[in-house]
Amino acid sequence: MRYFMVLCHRGHCGMGHSTEIKFAIAANNLLEACDKARRMPSVKHTRIAIFGQEITEQEYNSYRQVSAYDRFNQQSAKFNRKRRY
């Protein structure tokens, strides 16, 4: 089993708009990892993955300790706080 970091388009941002979200995926190859990432909730299923790369098992385990959705919400809240000022 190999480990990959896959960057996808996240939906639910309004018509024609999207943001990016990263997933750590365990798969046999990059194509399988991209396919698994496209089936995750809130991902735009009709678009292909933006980027994918192989990562180490330690990086995979550290990334999986926090949900990708929680990490995204923390980043967007931080971005919105900076943007208001």
N, C-alpha and C positions, 0 to 999 in steps of 0.2 A: 504494500500500500504506500502510495506517495501522497504528499500534501501540497496543496495549492492555495494561493490567495487570488480570488477572482473579484474583479470590480464590475458591477452591473448598474444599469439604469434603474432607479427606484421610481415608482409611479406615485399616483395620488397627490400630485402637485399642481393640478390644473391641466386643462387641455393643451397638449403640445409641450408641456414642461416636464422635466425630470431632474432628479438629483442623483448623486452616486452613492453606492453603498458597497462595502467590502465584506466578503465572506471567506472564511477559512474552510476549505473543503478537503476531505480525504477521498481520493479516487485513484484509479489505475493510470489515467493519463489526463492531459489537459482538456481534451474534448469532453470527456466524461464529467470532469469537474465543472466546466462551463454549462453543461446540460443540467447538472444538479442545481447549480446556482440559479439558472433561469426558472426552475420550478419552485424556488423559495417564495414565501408570501411577500407581497407588496413590490415584487420586481416586475418590470414591464416584460411580460412573457414573449412578446412578439419581436423584441430587439435582441441582438446578440450581445454577449458580454463585451465590455470595453477593453479589458486587460486581464491577463492571467499570468501568473508566474509560480514556479515551484519554490516552496519554502521548507525550512527544516522542521523536524518534529517538535523542537523546543519552541520555535516561533508559532507553530500551529497550536500547541497546548496553551501558550500564554495568550494568544488571540482568542481562543475559545472560552477563556474564563469569564469574559464579559460578552453578553449578547451583541451581535452586530447592530440590532435595532436600538439597544440602549446606548451603544457607542455613538450611533448616528444622532440620537436625540440630544445627547450631551453636547456634541459638536454643533448642532444647529442652534441650540439654546445659547451657547457661547457666542456664535456668530450673530444672533439676533441682538444680544446685549451690546456687542461692540457696534453694531450698525445703528442703534438708536441714538448714539451720542454724536 
